[in-house]
Amino acid sequence: MKSFLSQVALLSVLISTPAGLAADSTAAKKLYVANTAGETLSVIDLDRQEVVGEIPIGKHPHGLALSPDQRRLYCSVESARAINFLDTSTDKIVASVPTTGVPNQLAATPDGQWVYVAINDKGTADIIDVQHAKVAKTLDIGSRPHNCY
């Protein structure tokens, strides 16, 4: 299992009890894995070290980012040219934001207000306003952007 988790580290996001909050015995530590060749996110319970669910997300999920409060997981879906917002308490899609091209990796800002998305086919980055669930601005950044952290 350790080898498996090492291999998916770049395509996964860990959810656990936020620092500074009392530990809840029912709160599970979860790892989300984007199954890029498929249409799902796998959910791994880290305490049990097993896959506990598959979330239908869309064809070719690519990047994952977590909101600072850990309540939202953002997933880029290449085929849909969109960013899906998931509620981490229910593992359900709560919003979908169309992007200006093929989204790759993405990153949430520390204040949780923005998500930056590398748009691979356009040489741009979309800046998503999380509160309004829409692209607020697009920046020219150079050819074939892929990662952002």
C-alpha positions in Angstrom: 0.0 0.0 0.0 2.9 2.4 0.8 4.2 2.1 -2.8 0.7 2.7 -4.2 0.3 5.9 -2.2 3.7 7.1 -3.2 2.9 6.7 -6.9 -0.4 8.8 -6.6 0.9 11.5 -4.4 1.0 14.1 -7.2 -2.5 13.4 -8.2 -4.1 13.3 -4.8 -5.2 15.4 -1.9 -5.2 14.5 1.7 -8.2 15.5 3.9 -7.9 15.3 7.7 -9.0 17.1 10.8 -7.9 20.7 10.5 -5.1 21.8 12.8 -6.4 23.6 15.9 -9.8 21.8 16.0 -10.7 19.1 18.3 -10.3 15.7 16.8 -13.7 14.1 15.9 -13.6 10.3 16.3 -16.0 10.0 13.3 -13.8 12.2 11.0 -11.9 10.0 8.6 -8.7 10.8 7.0 -9.2 10.6 3.3 -7.0 10.6 0.2 -8.6 11.6 -3.1 -7.0 10.2 -6.2 -7.7 11.5 -9.7 -8.1 8.6 -12.1 -6.8 10.5 -15.1 -7.4 7.7 -17.6 -10.9 7.2 -16.3 -13.9 9.1 -15.1 -13.7 9.0 -11.3 -11.9 10.0 -8.1 -11.0 7.2 -5.8 -11.5 7.8 -2.1 -9.0 6.1 0.2 -9.6 5.8 4.0 -6.1 6.2 5.4 -6.9 4.7 8.7 -8.2 1.5 7.1 -5.8 1.8 4.1 -8.4 0.8 1.6 -10.5 2.3 -1.2 -13.9 3.2 0.3 -15.5 4.9 -2.7 -15.5 6.1 -6.3 -16.8 9.5 -7.2 -18.1 10.0 -10.8 -16.4 13.2 -11.8 -16.2 13.3 -15.6 -13.8 12.0 -18.3 -10.1 12.7 -17.7 -9.9 14.3 -14.2 -6.5 15.9 -13.9 -5.6 18.2 -11.0 -6.9 18.4 -7.5 -6.7 21.2 -4.9 -8.2 21.6 -1.5 -9.7 24.7 0.0 -7.9 26.0 3.1 -10.8 25.0 5.4 -10.8 21.5 3.7 -14.6 21.8 3.0 -14.1 21.9 -0.8 -12.1 19.8 -3.2 -11.5 21.4 -6.7 -11.0 19.0 -9.6 -10.1 19.9 -13.1 -11.9 17.8 -15.7 -10.2 18.0 -19.1 -13.0 16.6 -21.3 -15.6 19.0 -19.8 -13.2 21.9 -19.8 -14.4 22.6 -16.3 -13.5 22.7 -12.6 -15.8 20.7 -10.4 -16.3 21.7 -6.8 -16.9 18.8 -4.3 -18.2 19.0 -0.8 -15.7 16.9 1.2 -18.3 16.0 3.9 -20.6 14.4 1.3 -18.2 13.7 -1.6 -20.9 15.3 -4.0 -20.3 17.8 -6.7 -21.8 21.1 -5.6 -20.7 23.4 -8.5 -19.0 23.3 -11.9 -17.2 26.2 -13.5 -16.5 26.2 -17.2 -12.8 27.2 -18.0 -11.5 28.9 -21.1 -9.7 25.8 -22.4 -8.3 22.5 -21.2 -7.6 22.7 -17.5 -4.6 20.9 -15.9 -3.2 21.5 -12.4 -4.8 24.1 -10.1 -4.1 25.7 -6.8 -6.3 27.4 -4.2 -5.1 30.6 -2.6 -4.4 30.5 1.2 -7.4 32.8 1.8 -9.7 30.4 -0.1 -11.1 33.2 -2.3 -9.5 32.1 -5.6 -8.5 29.0 -7.6 -5.8 29.4 -10.2 -5.9 26.9 -13.1 -3.3 26.2 -15.8 -5.0 26.2 -19.2 -2.8 23.9 -21.2 -4.0 24.5 -24.7 -4.2 28.3 -24.5 -1.0 29.3 -22.7 -3.1 31.0 -20.0 -4.2 30.7 -16.4 -7.8 31.1 -15.4 -8.5 32.8 -12.0 -11.7 31.5 -10.5 -13.7 33.5 -8.0 -14.8 30.7 -5.6 -17.6 32.6 -4.0 -19.3 33.4 -7.3 -18.2 30.1 -9.0 -17.0 31.8 -12.2 -13.8 32.7 -14.1 -13.0 36.3 -13.0 -9.9 36.8 -15.1 -7.6 35.0 -17.6 -3.8 35.7 -17.7 -1.4 35.1 -20.6 1.5 33.0 -19.1 3.3 31.2 -21.9 2.9 28.0 -23.9 1.7 24.7 -22.6 1.3 25.5 -18.8 0.7 22.5 -16.7 1.5 22.8 -13.0 0.7 25.5 -10.4 1.2 25.3 -6.7 
